[in-house]
């Protein structure tokens, strides 16, 4: 029913008379009125082209652009599984038919989906679903806590093993804090920063131009008379190069490269210039700043006699230098340095022969210059050099250096001797020649030569001393006496004389000689330099001349020191001698100091410690006997003496020393307790009890009472211990250790309530005693009263702010209870309050997960650099990472900084037991026994335990080490 479409332009032609038959349709179309249907809506149901049969297809513009199955959908926030066109199409298909495939069937649950999802969903279905959901929720709640805990643990465990990338990089991220804004902004954008040519490289081809090309054009360049049309076209004459050369080489015609006269380019010179440049490049590389030679010049240029120019200068500089030197030589031919410099310049540039010729000319011009001759001998090869030296000797018969050079040139010893003897005939006064000659001789001949030498050079100390060394005792004395007459101002001759007397057993002479030395030297106007003499004494000590060394020290130690500075100057001298390993000197200094200050306790103590560490037991005891005679009131000296005897297992002697001490210091607490310890350690318990009873009556102090309680307790007399404790607390209620003992005795007997009461009473009297707070909180924790323990520690922290021990216990309490996050927050607070506490930092390192420990340890070291606990934590950290050598270094550092920390020794010993040899283990044990550590948590737990009261340091070390578990 569509109207017929008129033909393209036929209607117009029919309607008007034809004027031009060719253009008629055109004109007709213009004149015709507009079509009635243009711009109107199409009639209903109109399909264009239906009349022609052009239907039944759709085009791209009808349905929008095509989508690939992998294209993303328009919704940017589509859930996973619906993010691409293909997914959505799949979903739409899936929703239609449920999947009743076998793979989707499970024996227990049936089909995976809802079987009836395609059916209608009614009210009773909804009700049933709600009931099931409520049931599920109820069941879930019952297991929720357990499940969440388990999941949390699993996550923690997983995180420990495989930390997030974020944690692994946490220490590097820390450093981002220090990045300034400029640095941040100057980080380049990511992108291909290379330019186009680098991105798609096309290798340039370089073809070297043959020499003939230059030569041809050069000659061509001179003979141009006509203008070649091509050259006019390419601007040949307008080139900026002289000579009309069309070559791309400017300066091809510089006069240097043109041989004068001919028009040829001298290729040889270009070649030479290139070689010289290459040489220079090589030499610059070989002298590169870093000291690493990129090119091995020797290997590279052996054929060039390996004479690489070792200058970095330019060729023109060398030419200038040559010119300058030449003018110097010509204007002043008798100036030796000019010849030497010229020869060296040629040598450096690799022209050895020119250099030799120049220097020989120099010897003719300046025959009296030693330096020129020596330079000539240096530049000439072997035999020629000898000839040069012979010539030199003729001109300069008195020159020592030339003779020595001549001797050096000889390879055969006999020839050398011959040269030197000849030299000595001419120059008999040269010490250097004599020394060189004597060194070549056998001892017997040397003696004869030296006796002649000292006649010729009577002022040379070295020759005299050398002669004295070779002579017999009698002759040596004569030699030294003669030497003294000739050289009255030298101390070495005197010291050698003293050594000589000592070596031959005349020790009483040594003192006299040194005294005479000092008076004689002073008479001759020599200043006595104390430091130099002490150095000489140290040298005597090392050479084994003890008497000489002591005599020197006695003679010079007091020179030039004010009265009031004596003591500390001498102590410093003694320490420096010990540091240099001159123990006899130190001993002599101490001996002298003790003569001057016999009643100074500090000097005696210093000397005693010196003997203890460097001397024998006998020397220590002898010293201490003298010490207590002079300072009877110094308890330390008495106790050291008694201990030395006791360690040698001479108990009666130790007792007698303590008895004497007691007479000197009646009622001294220290000596009472030492006596008690001596008796109890040697199982004389009754004697110990009697001593303590006496001490309690005559010199009652809190410590005496404490030791009394301890003795009864360790011997198992609990009642007696408790009675004593009660009595003690009547007198000394503010002595916390008594309260602690009382509580611990009750705890041991199993009376928790009484123990708690004892601790609480103690804390009323001594609120600032940390161990009491800790004991009470641990007691509560053991009974299972966590909240109480927590409250006790909080109270303790309120009363004693900024006490790291209490914070540490709080952190550990939470950790032991399994509340790691709380312990972490507590630790953070603790570190805010006590930022420089080593024990807290050490604990903090191991609270962290593995990956962050290293960062934490760095922070800890920044805050407490020399804290033994932090050093110990670092050692443990390396140990846990199996870095054995590093760990050992840190352990050593720890025990060096704080030898009193028992825990460090125990951990170190455990470490050596696992990773060290038997020797290393014994070494640690021995050092620990010498250090006698007293402190440390683990250490005190064992050493103060009632059952271990008689154990030696070594045994306790083994015990503590066996208690340590490698949990870190």
C-alpha positions in Angstrom: 0.0 0.0 0.0 2.9 2.3 -0.3 2.8 5.0 -3.0 4.9 4.4 -6.0 8.2 6.1 -6.0 8.7 8.3 -9.1 11.7 7.8 -11.3 14.7 10.0 -10.7 14.0 12.8 -13.0 11.7 11.7 -15.7 8.7 13.5 -14.4 10.4 16.9 -14.8 11.4 16.3 -18.4 8.0 15.5 -19.4 6.5 18.6 -17.8 8.3 21.4 -19.7 9.4 22.0 -23.2 13.0 20.8 -24.0 15.5 23.6 -24.8 18.7 21.8 -24.8 18.3 18.1 -25.1 21.5 17.4 -23.1 20.8 19.5 -20.1 17.1 19.2 -20.1 16.6 17.0 -17.0 18.9 19.3 -15.0 17.0 22.4 -15.7 13.7 20.7 -15.2 14.8 19.5 -11.7 15.7 23.0 -10.7 12.4 24.5 -11.8 10.2 21.9 -10.3 8.5 22.5 -6.9 9.8 20.7 -3.8 8.6 17.1 -3.4 5.6 16.9 -1.1 6.9 14.0 1.1 10.3 15.4 2.0 10.7 16.2 5.7 7.4 14.5 6.6 7.1 11.5 8.8 6.8 8.2 6.9 3.4 6.7 6.8 2.6 3.9 9.3 4.1 0.5 8.4 6.4 2.0 5.7 9.5 -0.1 5.1 11.9 1.6 2.8 12.8 -0.4 -0.3 10.1 -2.9 0.3 8.9 -2.3 -3.3 12.3 -3.3 -4.7 12.4 -6.3 -2.5 15.2 -4.9 -0.4 14.2 -6.2 3.1 15.1 -8.8 5.7 18.4 -7.5 6.9 19.6 -5.4 9.8 22.7 -3.3 9.8 25.2 -2.5 12.6 23.7 1.0 13.1 20.3 -0.6 14.0 21.6 -2.6 17.0 24.7 -0.7 18.3 28.4 -1.7 18.3 29.4 -5.3 18.5 30.7 -6.7 21.9 33.4 -9.3 22.2 32.8 -11.9 24.9 35.8 -10.6 26.8 34.7 -6.9 26.7 34.0 -5.4 30.1 30.4 -4.5 30.8 29.2 -0.9 31.2 28.7 -1.3 35.0 32.1 -0.4 36.5 31.2 -2.0 39.9 29.8 -5.3 38.6 30.5 -8.2 41.0 33.2 -10.7 40.0 31.8 -13.3 37.6 29.7 -10.6 35.8 32.5 -8.3 34.7 32.5 -9.2 31.0 29.8 -9.4 28.4 30.3 -13.1 28.0 29.8 -13.7 31.7 26.5 -11.9 31.7 25.3 -13.8 28.7 26.3 -17.1 30.4 24.5 -16.1 33.6 21.3 -15.3 31.7 21.4 -18.7 30.1 22.2 -20.5 33.3 19.3 -18.9 35.1 16.9 -20.4 32.6 17.6 -24.1 33.2 18.9 -25.5 36.4 21.9 -27.7 36.2 20.9 -31.3 36.8 24.2 -32.6 35.6 25.9 -35.5 37.4 28.9 -33.4 38.3 26.6 -31.0 40.2 25.2 -33.9 42.4 26.5 -34.7 45.8 25.4 -37.8 47.8 24.9 -35.8 51.0 23.6 -32.5 49.8 21.8 -33.5 46.6 22.1 -31.1 43.8 24.1 -28.0 44.4 21.5 -25.5 43.5 18.0 -25.5 44.8 16.1 -28.2 42.9 12.9 -26.2 42.8 14.3 -22.8 42.0 12.3 -22.8 38.8 9.0 -23.4 40.6 6.9 -20.6 42.1 7.9 -19.3 45.6 5.0 -19.1 47.9 4.2 -17.8 51.4 4.8 -21.2 53.2 8.2 -21.5 51.4 9.2 -18.2 52.8 8.1 -19.3 56.3 10.1 -22.5 56.1 13.2 -20.6 54.9 13.0 -18.2 57.8 12.8 -21.1 60.4 15.8 -22.8 58.8 17.8 -19.5 58.8 17.0 -19.0 62.5 18.1 -22.5 63.3 21.4 -22.1 61.3 22.1 -18.8 63.1 21.5 -20.4 66.5 23.8 -23.4 65.7 26.4 -21.0 64.4 26.4 -18.8 67.6 27.2 -21.8 69.8 30.4 -22.5 68.0 31.2 -18.9 67.1 33.8 -18.2 69.8 35.7 -21.4 69.3 35.7 -21.0 65.6 36.8 -17.3 65.7 39.6 -18.1 68.1 40.8 -20.9 65.8 40.6 -18.8 62.7 42.5 -16.0 64.5 45.2 -18.5 65.6 45.5 -19.8 62.1 45.8 -16.3 60.6 48.5 -15.4 63.2 50.4 -18.6 62.5 50.1 -18.0 58.8 51.3 -14.4 59.2 54.3 -15.5 61.3 55.3 -17.9 58.5 54.4 -15.8 55.5 54.2 -12.1 56.4 52.4 -9.8 54.1 54.6 -8.0 51.6 53.7 -4.8 53.5 55.3 -6.2 56.7 58.4 -7.4 54.9 59.0 -4.0 53.5 58.1 -2.2 56.8 61.7 -1.3 57.6 62.3 0.1 54.1 59.0 2.0 54.3 60.2 3.6 57.5 62.9 5.3 55.6 60.2 7.0 53.4 59.6 9.2 56.4 62.9 10.9 55.7 62.1 11.7 52.0 61.8 15.4 51.5 59.1 16.9 49.3 61.7 17.9 46.6 63.0 14.3 46.4 59.4 13.1 46.2 58.6 15.4 43.4 61.8 14.7 41.5 61.0 10.9 41.2 60.6 10.5 37.4 57.4 9.4 35.8 57.3 5.9 34.6 57.4 5.8 30.8 59.9 5.1 28.1 62.2 8.0 28.6 64.4 7.1 25.7 64.2 9.1 22.5 63.0 7.9 19.2 66.4 6.9 17.9 67.1 4.8 21.0 63.8 3.1 20.9 64.2 1.8 17.4 67.9 1.8 16.8 69.3 1.8 13.4 73.0 1.2 13.5 75.0 3.8 11.6 77.6 2.6 9.2 80.9 4.2 9.3 83.3 3.7 6.5 86.9 4.8 7.1 88.2 7.2 4.4 91.4 5.9 2.7 94.5 8.2 2.8 94.6 8.3 -1.0 91.4 10.2 -1.0 92.9 13.1 1.1 96.1 13.1 -1.0 94.2 13.3 -4.3 91.9 16.1 -3.2 94.8 18.0 -1.7 96.6 18.1 -5.1 93.3 18.8 -6.8 92.7 21.7 -4.4 95.7 23.6 -5.6 95.2 23.4 -9.3 91.6 24.7 -9.6 91.5 27.4 -12.2 88.1 26.9 -13.8 84.8 26.7 -12.0 83.3 23.3 -12.5 79.6 23.6 -13.2 78.8 20.9 -10.7 80.8 22.7 -8.1 79.0 25.9 -8.7 75.8 24.1 -8.3 76.8 22.5 -4.9 78.5 25.6 -3.6 81.9 24.0 -3.8 83.7 27.3 -3.5 81.6 28.5 -0.7 82.8 25.8 1.6 84.3 27.1 4.9 87.4 25.1 4.3 90.6 26.5 3.0 91.9 25.3 -0.3 88.5 24.6 -1.8 88.5 21.1 -0.4 85.1 19.7 -0.4 86.1 17.2 2.2 84.2 17.1 5.5 87.5 17.6 7.4 88.1 21.1 8.6 91.7 22.0 9.2 92.9 19.4 6.8 95.4 21.9 5.6 96.9 23.2 8.9 100.6 23.8 8.5 101.5 21.0 11.0 100.1 18.3 8.8 101.5 19.7 5.5 105.1 19.0 5.0 106.6 22.3 4.2 107.3 22.8 0.5 105.3 20.0 -1.0 101.6 20.1 -1.2 101.3 16.6 0.4 99.4 15.8 3.5 101.9 14.0 5.8 100.1 10.8 6.7 102.9 9.6 8.9 102.4 12.5 11.3 98.7 11.9 11.6 99.5 8.3 12.5 102.0 9.4 15.1 99.6 11.9 16.6 97.1 9.2 16.9 99.5 6.8 18.6 100.5 9.4 21.1 96.9 10.2 21.9 96.3 6.5 22.4 99.3 6.3 24.7 98.0 9.1 26.7 94.5 7.7 27.0 96.1 4.4 28.3 98.2 6.2 30.8 95.3 8.2 32.1 93.3 5.1 32.5 96.1 3.3 34.3 96.4 6.2 36.7 92.7 6.4 37.3 91.7 7.8 40.7 90.2 4.7 42.1 93.4 3.0 41.9 92.0 0.1 39.9 93.7 -0.1 36.6 91.2 -0.8 33.9 93.9 -1.7 31.4 97.0 -3.5 32.6 99.5 -1.2 30.9 102.4 -3.6 31.4 100.7 -6.5 29.7 99.3 -4.2 27.0 102.4 -2.5 25.9 105.3 -4.9 26.7 106.5 -4.6 23.2 106.9 -0.9 23.7 109.3 -1.7 26.5 106.3 -1.0 28.7 107.3 2.7 28.8 103.9 4.3 28.9 104.0 7.9 29.5 102.9 8.3 33.0 101.9 11.9 32.7 98.4 13.1 32.0 99.6 16.1 30.0 98.8 17.1 26.5 101.3 16.7 23.7 101.6 20.4 23.3 102.5 20.7 27.0 105.3 18.2 26.5 106.6 20.3 23.6 106.4 23.5 25.7 108.3 21.8 28.5 111.0 20.6 26.1 111.4 24.1 24.7 111.6 25.6 28.2 114.1 23.1 29.4 116.1 23.5 26.3 116.3 27.2 26.9 117.3 26.6 30.5 120.1 24.3 29.4 121.4 26.7 26.8 121.3 29.8 29.0 122.8 28.0 32.1 124.6 24.9 31.0 126.2 24.4 34.5 122.9 24.1 36.3 122.4 20.4 37.3 118.6 20.4 37.9 118.0 21.5 34.3 119.8 18.4 32.9 118.1 16.1 35.4 114.7 17.5 34.6 115.2 17.2 30.8 116.3 13.6 31.1 113.3 12.8 33.3 110.9 14.4 30.8 112.3 12.3 28.0 112.2 9.2 30.2 108.6 9.8 31.0 107.6 10.3 27.4 109.3 7.0 26.7 112.4 8.1 24.9 115.0 6.4 27.1 117.9 6.8 24.7 117.4 10.6 24.3 117.2 10.8 28.1 120.5 8.9 28.5 122.3 11.1 25.9 121.0 14.2 27.6 122.2 13.2 31.1 125.6 12.1 29.8 125.9 15.5 28.3 124.9 16.9 31.7 127.7 15.0 33.4 130.2 16.6 31.0 128.8 20.1 31.8 128.5 19.6 35.6 131.1 17.0 36.5 131.0 18.1 40.2 127.3 17.5 40.7 126.5 14.3 42.7 122.8 14.3 41.6 123.6 14.4 37.9 126.0 11.4 38.2 123.5 9.5 40.3 120.7 10.2 37.8 123.0 9.0 35.0 123.8 5.8 36.9 120.1 5.3 37.4 119.2 5.7 33.7 122.0 3.6 32.3 121.7 -0.2 32.1 123.9 -2.5 34.3 127.5 -2.4 33.0 127.3 1.1 31.6 126.0 2.3 34.9 129.2 0.8 36.6 131.3 2.7 34.1 129.4 5.9 34.9 129.9 5.4 38.6 133.6 4.8 38.2 133.8 8.0 36.2 131.8 9.8 39.0 134.2 8.6 41.7 137.1 10.1 39.7 135.4 13.4 39.7 134.0 13.3 43.3 136.2 11.1 45.4 134.5 12.2 48.6 130.9 11.5 47.8 129.3 8.9 50.1 126.1 8.5 48.0 128.1 7.6 44.9 130.1 4.9 46.7 126.9 3.4 48.2 125.3 3.4 44.7 128.4 1.7 43.3 128.2 -1.0 46.0 124.5 -1.5 45.2 125.3 -2.0 41.6 127.6 -4.9 42.4 125.8 -8.2 42.7 128.6 -10.2 44.2 129.2 -9.7 48.0 133.0 -9.8 47.6 132.8 -7.1 45.0 130.6 -5.0 47.3 133.1 -5.4 50.1 135.9 -4.3 47.8 134.0 -1.2 46.7 133.1 -0.2 50.3 136.7 -0.7 51.5 137.9 1.5 48.7 135.3 4.0 49.7 136.4 3.9 53.4 140.0 4.6 52.3 138.8 7.9 50.7 136.0 8.8 53.2 136.9 7.4 56.6 134.5 9.7 58.5 131.2 8.4 57.1 129.0 6.5 59.6 126.8 5.4 56.8 129.6 3.8 54.8 130.9 2.0 58.0 127.5 0.7 58.8 126.9 -0.6 55.3 130.4 -2.2 55.3 130.0 -3.8 58.7 126.6 -5.3 57.8 128.3 -7.4 55.1 131.0 -8.9 57.4 131.1 -11.9 59.6 130.9 -11.2 63.4 134.7 -11.6 63.9 135.7 -9.3 61.0 132.9 -7.0 61.9 134.4 -6.5 65.4 137.7 -5.6 63.9 136.1 -3.2 61.5 134.0 -1.6 64.2 137.0 -1.0 66.4 138.5 0.9 63.5 135.2 2.6 62.8 134.9 4.1 66.3 138.4 5.6 66.0 137.3 7.3 62.8 133.8 8.3 63.9 134.0 8.7 67.7 130.7 10.5 68.0 128.5 7.8 66.5 126.5 6.1 69.3 125.3 3.3 67.0 128.9 2.2 66.1 129.9 2.2 69.8 126.9 0.1 70.9 127.3 -2.3 68.0 131.0 -2.8 69.0 130.1 -3.3 72.6 127.5 -6.0 71.6 130.2 -8.0 69.8 132.9 -7.7 72.5 133.4 -9.9 75.6 132.2 -8.6 78.9 135.5 -7.1 80.0 136.2 -5.5 76.6 132.6 -4.3 76.3 132.9 -2.4 79.6 136.0 -0.7 78.3 134.3 0.1 75.0 131.4 1.7 76.8 133.6 3.7 79.1 135.5 5.0 76.1 132.2 5.7 74.4 131.0 7.7 77.4 134.2 9.8 77.3 133.6 10.6 73.6 129.8 11.1 73.8 128.9 12.3 77.3 125.4 13.4 76.3 123.8 10.1 75.2 121.6 8.1 77.5 121.7 4.9 75.4 125.3 4.2 76.3 124.5 4.3 80.0 121.5 2.1 79.6 123.5 -0.4 77.6 126.1 -0.5 80.3 123.5 -1.2 82.9 122.0 -4.0 80.7 125.6 -5.4 80.3 126.1 -5.5 84.1 122.7 -7.1 84.6 123.4 -9.8 82.0 126.6 -10.7 83.8 124.9 -10.9 87.2 126.1 -7.6 88.8 122.6 -6.4 89.7 123.9 -4.1 92.5 125.9 -2.2 89.9 122.8 -1.5 87.8 121.3 0.9 90.2 124.6 2.8 90.6 125.0 3.1 86.8 121.6 4.5 86.3 122.0 7.0 89.1 125.4 8.1 87.8 123.9 8.3 84.3 121.3 10.8 85.4 123.8 13.0 87.4 126.3 12.8 84.6 123.8 13.7 81.9 122.5 16.6 84.0 126.0 17.8 84.5 126.5 17.8 80.7 123.4 19.9 80.3 121.1 17.2 79.0 117.4 17.6 79.9 116.0 14.3 81.4 112.9 13.6 79.4 110.7 11.3 81.6 108.6 9.9 78.8 111.6 8.9 76.8 113.2 7.2 79.8 110.0 5.3 80.6 109.9 4.1 76.9 113.5 2.9 77.3 112.5 1.1 80.4 109.7 -0.6 78.5 112.1 -1.7 75.9 114.5 -3.1 78.6 111.5 -5.0 80.0 110.7 -6.5 76.6 114.4 -7.4 76.1 114.3 -9.2 79.5 116.5 -6.8 81.5 114.3 -6.5 84.5 116.7 -5.0 86.9 117.7 -2.2 84.5 114.0 -1.5 83.8 113.2 -1.2 87.5 116.3 0.9 88.1 115.3 3.3 85.3 111.8 3.6 86.6 112.9 4.3 90.2 115.4 6.9 88.9 113.1 8.9 86.6 109.6 8.3 87.9 109.6 11.3 90.2 111.3 13.8 87.8 109.4 16.8 86.8 106.1 16.0 88.7 104.4 18.2 91.2 103.9 16.7 94.7 100.1 16.7 94.4 100.0 15.2 90.9 102.3 12.3 91.8 99.7 9.7 92.7 97.4 9.9 89.7 100.3 10.5 87.2 102.0 7.3 88.5 98.8 5.3 88.3 98.3 6.4 84.7 102.0 5.5 83.9 101.5 2.1 85.3 98.3 1.5 83.3 100.0 2.6 80.1 102.9 0.2 80.8 100.4 -2.6 81.3 98.7 -1.6 78.0 102.1 -1.8 76.2 102.7 -5.2 77.8 105.6 -4.0 80.0 104.5 -5.7 83.2 107.8 -5.3 85.1 107.7 -1.5 84.5 104.2 -1.4 85.9 105.3 -3.4 88.9 108.3 -1.1 89.5 106.0 1.9 89.3 103.5 0.4 91.8 106.4 -0.5 94.1 107.8 3.0 94.0 104.3 4.5 94.6 103.8 2.2 97.6 107.1 3.4 99.1 106.0 7.0 98.7 102.4 6.5 99.8 102.4 3.5 102.2 99.1 4.4 103.8 97.1 5.0 100.6 94.5 2.2 100.4 93.7 3.0 96.7 97.3 2.5 95.6 97.5 -0.8 97.5 94.2 -1.9 95.8 95.4 -1.0 92.4 98.7 -2.9 92.9 96.7 -5.9 94.3 94.4 -6.0 91.3 97.5 -5.7 89.0 99.1 -8.7 90.8 95.8 -10.6 90.7 95.4 -10.3 86.9 99.1 -10.4 85.9 101.1 -11.8 88.7 101.3 -15.1 90.6 99.3 -16.1 93.7 102.5 -15.8 95.8 103.3 -12.3 94.6 99.7 -11.3 95.3 99.7 -12.7 98.8 103.1 -11.2 99.6 101.8 -7.8 98.4 98.6 -8.1 100.4 100.6 -9.0 103.6 102.5 -5.8 103.2 99.3 -3.9 102.4 97.4 -4.9 105.6 100.5 -4.1 107.7 100.3 -0.5 106.3 96.5 -0.2 106.0 95.0 -2.4 108.7 91.7 -0.6 108.4 91.2 -1.6 104.8 88.8 -4.5 104.9 89.0 -5.1 101.2 92.7 -6.0 101.4 92.2 -8.4 104.3 89.3 -10.1 102.4 91.3 -10.3 99.2 94.1 -12.0 101.1 91.7 -14.5 102.8 90.0 -15.3 99.5 93.4 -15.9 97.8 94.3 -18.4 100.6 90.8 -20.0 100.4 91.0 -20.4 96.6 94.3 -22.2 97.2 92.3 -24.4 99.6 94.4 -23.3 102.5 91.4 -22.8 104.9 93.4 -22.5 108.2 95.5 -19.7 106.7 92.4 -18.0 105.5 90.9 -18.3 109.0 94.0 -16.8 110.6 94.0 -13.9 108.2 90.3 -13.2 109.0 91.2 -13.4 112.7 93.9 -10.8 112.3 91.5 -8.7 110.3 89.0 -9.0 113.1 91.5 -7.7 115.6 92.2 -4.7 113.4 88.6 -4.1 112.6 86.4 -5.3 115.5 82.7 -5.7 114.7 83.2 -5.1 111.0 80.1 -6.6 109.3 82.1 -7.5 106.1 84.7 -9.5 108.0 82.0 -11.3 110.1 80.2 -12.3 107.0 83.4 -13.4 105.2 84.2 -15.6 108.2 80.7 -17.1 108.2 81.0 -17.7 104.4 84.3 -19.4 104.8 83.0 -21.8 107.5 79.7 -22.5 105.7 81.3 -23.1 102.3 83.6 -25.6 104.0 80.7 -27.4 105.7 81.5 -26.2 109.2 77.9 -25.3 109.8 78.1 -25.2 113.6 81.0 -22.8 113.6 79.1 -20.6 111.1 76.1 -20.6 113.4 78.2 -19.7 116.4 79.9 -16.9 114.5 76.5 -15.5 113.4 75.1 -15.7 116.9 78.2 -13.8 118.1 77.8 -11.2 115.3 74.1 -10.8 116.1 75.0 -10.0 119.7 78.0 -7.8 119.1 77.4 -6.2 115.6 73.8 -6.6 114.8 73.0 -5.4 111.3 70.2 -6.3 108.9 72.7 -8.2 106.7 73.9 -10.3 109.6 70.4 -11.2 110.4 69.6 -12.0 106.8 72.6 -14.3 106.5 71.5 -16.0 109.7 68.0 -16.7 108.3 69.5 -17.8 105.0 71.9 -20.3 106.8 69.1 -21.9 108.7 66.8 -22.0 105.7 69.4 -23.6 103.4 70.2 -26.2 106.0 66.5 -27.0 106.2 65.7 -25.7 109.7 62.5 -23.9 108.6 61.3 -23.2 112.2 64.6 -21.7 113.3 64.7 -19.6 110.1 61.1 -18.3 110.7 61.9 -17.4 114.3 65.0 -15.6 113.3 63.1 -13.8 110.6 60.5 -12.6 113.0 63.1 -11.4 115.4 65.0 -9.6 112.6 61.8 -7.9 111.5 61.3 -6.4 114.9 64.6 -4.6 114.5 64.7 -4.0 110.8 61.2 -3.8 109.4 62.3 -1.6 106.5 64.8 -4.2 105.1 62.9 -5.7 102.2 65.1 -8.8 101.8 63.8 -10.1 105.2 60.2 -9.8 104.0 61.0 -11.6 100.8 62.7 -14.4 102.6 59.8 -14.7 105.0 57.3 -14.9 102.1 59.5 -17.4 100.1 59.9 -19.7 103.1 56.1 -19.7 103.5 55.6 -20.3 99.8 58.1 -23.2 100.0 56.1 -24.7 102.8 52.9 -24.3 100.7 51.2 -21.6 102.9 50.1 -19.3 100.1 48.0 -17.1 102.4 50.8 -16.6 104.9 53.2 -15.8 102.1 50.7 -13.2 100.6 50.4 -11.7 104.1 54.2 -11.5 104.5 54.6 -9.8 101.1 51.7 -7.3 101.7 53.1 -6.4 105.1 56.5 -5.9 103.5 55.1 -3.6 100.9 53.5 -1.4 103.5 57.0 -0.9 105.0 58.9 -0.9 101.8 56.7 0.3 98.9 59.7 1.0 96.7 61.1 -2.5 96.6 60.5 -3.9 93.1 61.3 -7.5 93.9 58.6 -7.6 96.6 55.9 -6.3 94.1 57.1 -8.9 91.6 57.0 -11.7 94.1 53.5 -10.9 95.1 52.2 -10.6 91.6 53.8 -13.9 90.6 52.3 -15.5 93.6 48.8 -14.4 92.6 49.5 -15.4 89.0 50.6 -18.9 90.1 47.3 -19.3 92.1 45.5 -18.3 88.9 44.3 -14.9 90.1 45.2 -13.0 86.9 43.1 -9.9 87.6 44.6 -9.6 91.0 48.2 -9.9 89.7 47.4 -7.2 87.1 45.9 -4.9 89.8 49.0 -5.4 92.0 51.4 -4.4 89.2 49.3 -1.3 88.3 49.4 -0.3 91.9 53.1 -0.8 92.0 53.6 1.3 88.8 51.6 4.1 90.4 53.8 4.1 93.5 57.0 3.7 91.5 56.6 5.6 88.2 59.2 5.0 85.4 60.3 1.6 86.7 61.1 -0.6 83.8 61.1 -3.8 85.9 57.4 -3.4 86.7 56.4 -2.6 83.2 58.3 -5.6 81.9 56.5 -7.9 84.4 53.1 -6.4 83.3 54.0 -7.1 79.6 55.1 -10.6 80.4 52.0 -11.3 82.5 49.7 -10.5 79.6 51.9 -12.5 77.2 51.9 -15.5 79.5 48.1 -15.2 79.7 48.0 -15.4 75.9 46.8 -11.8 75.4 49.5 -10.8 72.9 47.7 -7.7 71.6 47.4 -6.3 75.1 51.0 -7.1 75.9 52.0 -5.1 72.7 50.0 -2.0 73.7 51.5 -2.2 77.2 54.9 -2.4 75.8 54.3 0.7 73.7 53.2 2.6 76.8 56.2 1.2 78.7 58.6 2.5 76.1 57.0 5.9 76.1 57.5 6.1 79.9 61.0 4.6 80.0 62.4 5.2 76.5 66.0 4.4 77.5 65.4 1.1 79.3 67.5 -1.7 77.9 65.4 -4.6 79.4 62.2 -3.2 77.9 63.8 -2.8 74.4 65.3 -6.3 74.6 61.8 -7.7 75.3 60.2 -5.6 72.7 62.5 -7.0 70.0 61.2 -10.5 70.7 57.5 -9.5 71.0 57.6 -8.5 67.3 56.9 -11.0 64.6 60.0 -12.4 62.9 60.2 -9.9 59.9 60.0 -6.8 62.1 62.5 -7.9 64.7 65.5 -6.6 62.8 63.9 -3.1 62.5 63.0 -3.1 66.2 66.6 -4.1 67.2 68.0 -1.2 65.2 65.6 1.2 67.1 66.7 -0.4 70.3 70.4 0.1 69.6 69.8 3.7 68.7 68.1 4.3 72.0 70.4 2.3 74.3 73.7 1.8 72.5 75.7 0.3 75.3 73.0 -1.5 77.2 74.0 -5.2 77.8 70.4 -6.4 77.6 70.0 -4.9 74.1 73.3 -6.2 72.9 72.3 -9.6 74.2 68.9 -9.4 72.4 70.8 -8.6 69.2 73.1 -11.6 69.7 70.0 -13.8 70.3 68.5 -12.4 67.1 71.5 -13.3 65.0 71.5 -16.7 66.7 67.9 -17.3 65.7 68.8 -16.4 62.2 71.7 -18.9 62.4 74.3 -16.2 61.7 76.8 -17.8 64.0 79.9 -15.6 63.6 77.9 -12.4 64.0 76.1 -13.8 67.0 79.4 -14.7 68.6 80.7 -11.2 68.1 77.7 -9.7 69.8 77.9 -12.1 72.7 81.5 -11.2 73.2 80.6 -7.5 73.1 77.9 -8.1 75.7 80.1 -9.9 78.2 82.8 -7.3 77.7 80.6 -4.4 78.5 78.9 -6.1 81.5 80.8 -9.1 82.8 78.5 -9.1 85.9 75.4 -10.2 83.9 75.0 -13.9 84.5 72.3 -14.3 81.8 74.7 -13.2 79.1 77.2 -15.8 80.2 74.6 -18.5 80.3 73.2 -17.7 76.9 76.7 -17.5 75.5 77.6 -20.9 77.0 74.4 -22.4 75.6 75.2 -20.9 72.2 78.7 -22.4 72.2 77.3 -25.8 73.4 75.2 -25.8 70.2 77.5 -24.2 67.7 81.0 -24.0 69.2 83.9 -26.4 69.7 85.0 -27.8 73.1 87.7 -25.2 73.4 85.3 -22.4 72.9 82.9 -23.8 75.5 85.7 -24.1 78.0 86.9 -20.6 77.2 83.5 -19.1 78.0 83.2 -21.2 81.2 86.7 -20.1 82.3 86.0 -16.4 81.6 82.7 -16.6 83.4 84.3 -18.1 86.5 86.9 -15.2 86.4 84.2 -12.6 86.0 82.1 -14.0 88.9 78.7 -12.7 87.6 76.1 -11.9 90.3 73.1 -10.5 88.3 70.6 -11.4 85.7 67.0 -12.8 85.9 67.8 -16.4 84.9 71.1 -16.4 86.7 69.6 -15.2 90.1 66.8 -17.7 89.8 69.3 -20.5 89.9 72.2 -19.0 92.0 69.8 -17.9 94.8 67.8 -21.1 94.8 68.0 -22.7 98.2 69.2 -26.0 96.7 72.1 -24.5 94.8 73.6 -22.5 97.6 77.0 -24.2 97.6 77.4 -24.5 93.9 80.4 -22.9 92.2 80.0 -20.3 89.4 80.9 -22.9 86.7 78.2 -25.3 88.0 75.6 -22.6 88.1 76.5 -21.6 84.6 75.8 -25.1 83.3 72.6 -25.2 85.3 71.3 -21.9 83.9 72.3 -22.9 80.3 70.4 -26.2 80.6 67.3 -24.2 81.7 67.3 -22.0 78.6 65.0 -23.2 75.8 65.6 -21.9 72.2 62.1 -20.5 71.8 63.1 -17.4 69.9 
